[in-house]
Amino acid sequence: MLFLRIIIYFILFSNLYLVPIFSQENQKHFCKPPWDLEKITSCVIENHPSFRMETMRLREIQGRKKIASYYFPANPTVSTYISNRSATVSSNLFTSSPAQAHNFQLMVTQEIFIGGKREKSIQIADEEFRSQVFKLESVRRNIYFQAVASIIRYLNSKKEEDVCFHLYSLSQNLTQLSKARVREGIAPGMDETLAESEELRMAKIWKNAHRRVEQTRGEVYLLLSLPLEDKWNWDPLVSVNAQIPKDKDTLLAFAIENRPEINLTEREIKLALLRYEEVRLQRTPNLSFGAFVQNDGFNERVFGGQVSLPLTLWRDYEGESLVAKSRGDQAQENKEITSRAVKQEVINAIANYFTFKDELNLYNETIIERSNTDLANLTEALRLGKIKVIDAINNQRVLVQTKLNYIQTKTEFDLAQIELIRALGLPADQLTIREQ
């Protein structure tokens, strides 16, 4: 799948100078409601400056490929001179007469490639293009999964806010009942204070949830380049499901094989080697051929040619060779750094995935349904005097925390699945996201 996508990118961007990738009018027409997940991620990728910048670099490399394909290293050089020649010719012993002629020369010289320099330049330009395609794919994947994670975070934050507001309303009812019981003299005044304090605690929880909604909403709007005043009418029930094997060593090897960042570092190593070879070729200087025509002496016509060859005496390209070789060594080390970073990302993603999966399995539907039922019955039990205010508050705290923990764990597990698919280098179709 990754290889097919790389081929598609290569074919597509090989004609960048003929077919523009982006149409601003089409983007504006496309990136607007009604929304679905595929449409949102496409809009985010096409509008993201990082993706567009990497696309522009592809066009830049397309220009360098054109430069490398030139048949000559420089344009031909035309040079000329003109002079006046005069001489004194004696006709007899006592008289003399001057002889004059106009001399000139016209010369054309052309430098040519020697030793396969042109072919090496073309190889470098082609390799730069392939490397940039891998980089573009890496940027596209990262933006895609960032967009999906932002959407999931935003939708789950809205659910959490709704639950927190409902719980806050329950705490308000609890406060009203406590005040009524205190007024009737069947409960101490402390119960009213405890109920009001619990109401304030729930208000803070609700406001924190609302703040997270606004932050995640702003993140989504910025990714889509939407005005913050626009309303968001897309609110599906989204479920995330990723099928992941449990063998960690297999997952690490799979990530090293499939992550475009690793392929990019391998391309950079090959590119550094080609540049080193190009520098070594500079030791063989290019030849310059020339042809000239002269009007020399006293109107004598002369035709000729010349060959010039620079002597590599003072500048022997040893410094350039050291620089190119050092960059090749750096590319090798960069691959190792990238490999370690990828492995660490996979290890963290695996740990988060299995930990949150096990944690989420602790919450069965029966516990959540009973928590909802018990929260709804607390107010009625307090009104009938079957439970004390302090006991109602304590029970409400436990039940509320259970509901919040479930929502937060589900959000973290969804994000862990998304991150694991990204870290492993798996294609996006391995991530099943259902919109209900």
C-alpha positions as CSV (number, residue, x, y, z in Angstrom):
1,M,0.0,0.0,0.0
2,L,2.8,2.4,0.9
3,F,4.7,1.5,-2.2
4,L,1.6,2.1,-4.4
5,R,1.1,5.5,-2.8
6,I,4.7,6.4,-3.4
7,I,4.4,5.5,-7.1
8,I,1.2,7.6,-7.3
9,Y,3.0,10.5,-5.8
10,F,5.9,10.1,-8.1
11,I,3.7,10.1,-11.2
12,L,1.6,12.9,-10.0
13,F,4.4,15.3,-9.1
14,S,6.5,14.5,-12.1
15,N,4.2,16.9,-14.0
16,L,4.0,19.6,-11.4
17,Y,5.1,22.3,-13.9
18,L,2.1,21.3,-16.2
19,V,-0.7,20.5,-13.7
20,P,-1.0,22.7,-10.5
21,I,-1.8,20.6,-7.4
22,F,-4.0,23.1,-5.6
23,S,-6.9,25.2,-6.7
24,Q,-7.9,27.7,-4.1
25,E,-11.4,28.0,-5.4
26,N,-12.0,24.3,-5.3
27,Q,-10.6,24.1,-1.8
28,K,-13.0,26.8,-0.6
29,H,-15.9,25.1,-2.3
30,F,-14.9,21.6,-0.9
31,C,-14.0,22.5,2.6
32,K,-17.3,23.3,4.1
33,P,-20.3,21.5,5.6
34,P,-21.8,18.9,5.4
35,W,-18.8,17.1,7.1
36,D,-17.6,13.6,7.3
37,L,-14.3,12.2,8.6
38,E,-12.7,11.6,5.1
39,K,-13.7,15.1,4.0
40,I,-12.3,16.7,7.1
41,T,-8.9,15.0,6.9
42,S,-8.6,15.8,3.2
43,C,-9.3,19.5,3.9
44,V,-6.8,19.5,6.8
45,I,-4.1,18.0,4.7
46,E,-4.6,20.3,1.7
47,N,-4.8,23.4,3.8
48,H,-1.9,22.6,6.1
49,P,1.2,24.8,5.4
50,S,3.6,22.0,6.2
51,F,2.1,19.8,3.4
52,R,1.9,22.7,1.0
53,M,5.5,23.7,1.7
54,E,6.8,20.2,1.0
55,T,4.8,20.2,-2.2
56,M,6.5,23.4,-3.2
57,R,9.8,21.8,-2.6
58,L,8.9,19.1,-5.0
59,R,8.5,21.8,-7.6
60,E,11.8,23.2,-6.6
61,I,13.4,19.8,-7.2
62,Q,11.6,19.5,-10.5
63,G,13.5,22.7,-11.5
64,R,16.8,21.2,-10.3
65,K,16.1,18.1,-12.4
66,K,15.7,20.4,-15.4
67,I,19.0,22.1,-14.6
68,A,20.8,18.7,-14.3
69,S,19.5,17.6,-17.7
70,Y,21.3,20.4,-19.5
71,Y,23.8,19.0,-22.1
72,F,26.5,21.6,-21.4
73,P,27.8,23.0,-18.1
74,A,27.6,26.6,-19.4
75,N,26.5,28.6,-22.4
76,P,29.0,29.1,-25.2
77,T,31.3,32.1,-25.0
78,V,31.9,34.5,-27.9
79,S,35.0,36.7,-27.8
80,T,36.4,39.1,-30.3
81,Y,39.0,41.8,-30.7
82,I,39.9,44.3,-33.4
83,S,43.2,46.1,-33.9
84,N,45.0,48.3,-36.4
85,R,48.3,47.1,-37.8
86,S,50.7,49.6,-39.5
87,A,54.2,49.2,-40.9
88,T,56.6,51.5,-42.8
89,V,57.8,50.2,-46.2
90,S,60.8,51.8,-47.9
91,S,60.4,52.2,-51.7
92,N,63.8,53.7,-52.3
93,L,66.7,55.1,-50.4
94,F,65.2,58.5,-49.8
95,T,61.4,57.8,-49.6
96,S,59.1,55.5,-47.6
97,S,55.3,54.8,-47.5
98,P,53.2,53.3,-44.6
99,A,51.3,49.9,-45.0
100,Q,48.2,49.5,-42.9
101,A,45.7,46.6,-42.1
102,H,42.8,46.1,-39.8
103,N,43.2,42.9,-37.7
104,F,40.4,41.1,-35.9
105,Q,39.5,37.8,-34.3
106,L,36.2,36.1,-33.6
107,M,36.3,33.0,-31.3
108,V,33.5,30.7,-30.0
109,T,34.3,28.4,-27.1
110,Q,32.1,25.7,-25.4
111,E,32.7,23.8,-22.2
112,I,31.6,20.2,-22.2
113,F,31.1,17.6,-19.5
114,I,33.8,15.0,-19.0
115,G,33.8,11.9,-16.9
116,G,30.0,11.3,-16.5
117,K,29.3,14.5,-14.5
118,R,26.0,15.2,-16.3
119,E,24.8,11.7,-15.7
120,K,25.7,11.9,-12.0
121,S,23.9,15.2,-11.6
122,I,20.8,13.6,-13.1
123,Q,21.0,10.7,-10.7
124,I,21.3,13.2,-7.8
125,A,18.3,15.2,-8.9
126,D,16.2,12.0,-9.4
127,E,17.2,10.8,-5.9
128,E,16.4,14.2,-4.4
129,F,12.9,13.9,-5.9
130,R,12.4,10.4,-4.5
131,S,13.6,11.5,-1.1
132,Q,11.2,14.4,-1.2
133,V,8.3,12.1,-2.1
134,F,9.0,10.0,1.0
135,K,9.2,13.2,3.1
136,L,5.9,14.4,1.7
137,E,4.3,11.1,2.5
138,S,5.7,11.3,6.1
139,V,4.2,14.8,6.5
140,R,0.9,13.7,5.0
141,R,0.6,10.8,7.4
142,N,1.5,12.9,10.4
143,I,-1.1,15.5,9.5
144,Y,-3.7,12.9,8.8
145,F,-3.4,11.2,12.2
146,Q,-3.1,14.6,13.9
147,A,-6.4,15.6,12.3
148,V,-8.1,12.3,13.3
149,A,-6.8,12.6,16.9
150,S,-8.0,16.2,17.1
151,I,-11.5,15.3,15.9
152,I,-11.8,12.3,18.3
153,R,-10.5,14.5,21.2
154,Y,-13.0,17.2,20.3
155,L,-16.0,14.9,20.0
156,N,-15.2,13.0,23.2
157,S,-14.7,16.3,25.0
158,K,-18.2,17.4,24.0
159,K,-19.5,14.1,25.4
160,E,-17.6,14.7,28.6
161,E,-19.0,18.2,28.9
162,D,-22.6,17.0,28.5
163,V,-22.1,14.4,31.2
164,C,-20.5,17.0,33.5
165,F,-23.3,19.4,33.0
166,H,-25.8,16.7,33.8
167,L,-23.9,15.8,36.9
168,Y,-23.8,19.5,37.9
169,S,-27.5,19.7,37.5
170,L,-27.9,16.7,39.8
171,S,-25.7,18.5,42.4
172,Q,-27.9,21.5,42.2
173,N,-31.0,19.4,42.9
174,L,-29.1,17.9,45.8
175,T,-28.4,21.4,47.2
176,Q,-32.1,22.4,46.9
177,L,-33.3,19.4,48.7
178,S,-30.7,19.9,51.5
179,K,-31.8,23.5,51.9
180,A,-35.4,22.3,52.2
181,R,-34.5,19.7,54.8
182,V,-32.6,22.3,56.8
183,R,-35.6,24.7,56.6
184,E,-37.9,22.0,57.8
185,G,-35.6,21.3,60.7
186,I,-35.0,17.6,59.8
187,A,-31.3,18.1,58.9
188,P,-28.5,20.1,60.5
189,G,-27.3,23.4,58.9
190,M,-24.0,21.8,58.0
191,D,-25.8,19.7,55.4
192,E,-26.7,22.8,53.4
193,T,-23.0,23.9,53.5
194,L,-21.8,20.5,52.4
195,A,-24.3,20.4,49.5
196,E,-23.3,23.9,48.3
197,S,-19.6,22.9,48.5
198,E,-20.3,19.8,46.4
199,E,-22.2,22.0,43.9
200,L,-19.2,24.3,43.6
201,R,-16.9,21.3,43.0
202,M,-19.2,20.0,40.3
203,A,-19.4,23.4,38.7
204,K,-15.6,23.5,38.5
205,I,-15.5,20.1,36.9
206,W,-18.1,21.2,34.4
207,K,-16.2,24.4,33.6
208,N,-13.0,22.5,33.1
209,A,-14.7,20.2,30.7
210,H,-16.2,23.2,28.8
211,R,-12.7,24.8,28.6
212,R,-11.3,21.6,27.1
213,V,-14.1,21.6,24.5
214,E,-13.3,25.2,23.5
215,Q,-9.6,24.4,23.2
216,T,-10.1,21.3,21.1
217,R,-12.7,23.0,19.0
218,G,-10.2,25.8,18.3
219,E,-7.6,23.3,17.3
220,V,-10.0,21.6,14.8
221,Y,-11.0,25.0,13.4
222,L,-7.4,26.1,12.9
223,L,-6.6,22.8,11.1
224,L,-9.6,23.4,8.8
225,S,-8.8,27.1,8.5
226,L,-12.4,27.9,9.5
227,P,-13.6,31.1,11.1
228,L,-14.0,30.7,14.9
229,E,-17.5,32.1,14.6
230,D,-18.8,29.3,12.4
231,K,-21.0,26.7,14.1
232,W,-20.1,23.0,14.2
233,N,-23.1,20.9,13.3
234,W,-21.3,17.6,12.8
235,D,-21.7,15.5,16.0
236,P,-21.5,11.8,15.2
237,L,-21.0,8.9,17.5
238,V,-17.5,7.8,16.5
239,S,-16.0,4.4,17.5
240,V,-12.3,3.5,16.8
241,N,-11.2,0.0,16.3
242,A,-7.6,-1.2,15.4
243,Q,-6.6,-4.8,15.1
244,I,-3.0,-5.0,16.5
245,P,-0.9,-8.2,17.1
246,K,0.6,-8.5,20.6
247,D,4.2,-9.5,19.6
248,K,6.2,-6.4,20.4
249,D,9.4,-7.4,18.5
250,T,7.3,-8.1,15.4
251,L,5.7,-4.6,15.7
252,L,9.1,-2.9,16.1
253,A,10.5,-4.7,13.0
254,F,7.3,-3.8,11.1
255,A,7.6,-0.1,12.0
256,I,11.3,0.0,10.9
257,E,10.3,-1.5,7.6
258,N,7.2,0.6,6.9
259,R,7.7,4.0,8.4
260,P,8.4,6.6,5.7
261,E,10.8,8.4,8.0
262,I,13.1,5.3,7.9
263,N,12.9,5.1,4.1
264,L,13.7,8.8,3.9
265,T,16.9,8.4,5.9
266,E,18.0,5.5,3.6
267,R,17.4,7.8,0.6
268,E,19.4,10.5,2.3
269,I,22.3,8.0,2.7
270,K,22.2,7.1,-0.9
271,L,21.9,10.8,-1.9
272,A,25.0,11.6,0.3
273,L,26.9,8.9,-1.5
274,L,26.0,10.2,-4.9
275,R,27.1,13.7,-3.9
276,Y,30.4,12.3,-2.7
277,E,30.9,10.6,-6.0
278,E,30.0,13.9,-7.8
279,V,32.7,15.7,-5.8
280,R,35.3,13.1,-6.8
281,L,34.4,13.5,-10.4
282,Q,35.2,17.2,-10.1
283,R,38.9,16.2,-10.0
284,T,38.6,15.5,-13.7
285,P,38.2,19.0,-15.2
286,N,35.9,19.7,-18.1
287,L,37.3,20.5,-21.5
288,S,36.6,23.6,-23.5
289,F,36.7,23.5,-27.3
290,G,37.0,26.6,-29.4
291,A,37.0,27.7,-33.0
292,F,38.2,31.1,-34.3
293,V,38.7,33.1,-37.5
294,Q,41.3,35.8,-37.7
295,N,42.2,38.6,-40.1
296,D,45.9,38.7,-39.2
297,G,49.0,40.3,-40.5
298,F,48.3,42.3,-43.5
299,N,44.8,41.0,-44.4
300,E,45.9,37.4,-44.0
301,R,42.8,35.1,-43.2
302,V,43.5,32.5,-40.5
303,F,41.2,29.7,-39.3
304,G,41.9,27.5,-36.3
305,G,40.7,25.8,-33.2
306,Q,41.8,25.3,-29.6
307,V,41.3,23.1,-26.6
308,S,41.7,24.3,-23.0
309,L,42.0,22.2,-19.9
310,P,42.1,23.6,-16.3
311,L,44.9,22.3,-14.2
312,T,43.9,21.0,-10.8
313,L,47.0,22.2,-8.9
314,W,45.9,24.4,-6.1
315,R,42.3,23.4,-5.7
316,D,42.3,19.6,-5.7
317,Y,38.8,19.2,-4.2
318,E,40.1,17.3,-1.1
319,G,38.2,19.7,1.2
320,E,35.0,19.2,-0.8
321,S,35.5,15.5,-0.6
322,L,35.9,15.6,3.2
323,V,32.7,17.6,3.5
324,A,30.7,15.2,1.3
325,K,32.1,12.1,3.1
326,S,31.3,13.7,6.5
327,R,27.7,14.4,5.3
328,G,27.4,10.7,4.3
329,D,28.6,9.6,7.8
330,Q,26.1,12.1,9.3
331,A,23.3,10.6,7.2
332,Q,24.2,7.1,8.6
333,E,24.0,8.4,12.1
334,N,20.7,10.2,11.3
335,K,19.2,6.9,10.3
336,E,20.2,5.4,13.7
337,I,18.7,8.4,15.5
338,T,15.5,8.2,13.5
339,S,15.4,4.4,14.1
340,R,15.7,4.9,17.8
341,A,13.1,7.6,17.8
342,V,10.7,5.4,15.9
343,K,11.3,2.4,18.2
344,Q,10.6,4.6,21.2
345,E,7.4,5.9,19.7
346,V,6.3,2.3,19.0
347,I,7.2,1.2,22.5
348,N,5.2,4.1,24.0
349,A,2.3,3.5,21.7
350,I,2.2,-0.2,22.5
351,A,2.3,0.5,26.2
352,N,-0.5,3.0,26.0
353,Y,-2.6,0.8,23.7
354,F,-2.6,-2.3,25.9
355,T,-2.8,-0.4,29.2
356,F,-5.8,1.6,28.2
357,K,-7.4,-1.4,26.5
358,D,-7.1,-3.4,29.7
359,E,-8.3,-0.4,31.8
360,L,-11.3,0.1,29.5
361,N,-12.2,-3.6,29.7
362,L,-12.7,-3.1,33.5
363,Y,-15.7,-0.9,32.8
364,N,-18.6,-3.2,31.7
365,E,-21.9,-2.0,30.6
366,T,-23.6,-3.2,33.7
367,I,-21.4,-0.9,35.9
368,I,-22.1,2.2,33.8
369,E,-25.8,1.5,33.7
370,R,-26.0,1.0,37.4
371,S,-24.0,4.2,38.0
372,N,-26.5,6.2,35.9
373,T,-29.4,4.6,37.7
374,D,-28.0,5.2,41.2
375,L,-27.2,8.8,40.3
376,A,-30.8,9.3,39.2
377,N,-32.1,7.7,42.4
378,L,-29.9,9.7,44.8
379,T,-32.2,12.7,44.7
380,E,-35.3,10.7,45.3
381,A,-33.7,8.8,48.2
382,L,-32.7,12.1,49.8
383,R,-36.1,13.6,49.3
384,L,-37.7,10.6,51.0
385,G,-35.2,10.8,53.8
386,K,-33.8,7.3,53.1
387,I,-30.2,8.7,53.0
388,K,-28.3,11.4,54.8
389,V,-26.9,14.4,52.9
390,I,-23.3,13.5,53.6
391,D,-23.9,9.9,52.4
392,A,-25.6,11.2,49.3
393,I,-22.6,13.5,48.6
394,N,-20.1,10.7,49.1
395,N,-22.1,8.3,46.9
396,Q,-22.4,11.0,44.2
397,R,-18.7,11.6,44.2
398,V,-17.9,7.9,43.7
399,L,-20.5,7.5,41.0
400,V,-19.5,10.7,39.2
401,Q,-15.8,9.8,39.3
402,T,-16.7,6.4,37.8
403,K,-18.5,8.0,34.9
404,L,-15.7,10.6,34.3
405,N,-13.0,7.9,34.5
406,Y,-14.9,5.8,31.9
407,I,-15.2,8.7,29.5
408,Q,-11.5,9.8,29.9
409,T,-10.3,6.2,29.6
410,K,-12.3,5.7,26.4
411,T,-10.9,8.9,24.9
412,E,-7.3,7.9,25.8
413,F,-7.8,4.4,24.3
414,D,-9.1,5.9,21.1
415,L,-6.1,8.2,20.9
416,A,-3.8,5.3,21.7
417,Q,-5.2,3.3,18.8
418,I,-4.6,6.2,16.4
419,E,-1.1,6.8,17.6
420,L,-0.2,3.1,17.4
421,I,-1.4,2.9,13.8
422,R,0.7,6.0,13.0
423,A,3.8,4.8,14.9
424,L,3.7,1.4,13.2
425,G,3.5,2.9,9.7
426,L,0.3,1.1,9.0
427,P,-2.0,2.5,6.3
428,A,-5.0,4.5,7.5
429,D,-7.5,1.8,6.4
430,Q,-6.2,-0.3,9.3
431,L,-8.0,2.1,11.5
432,T,-11.8,1.5,11.5
433,I,-13.7,4.6,12.5
434,R,-17.5,4.3,12.4
435,E,-19.8,7.3,12.2
436,Q,-23.2,6.6,13.7
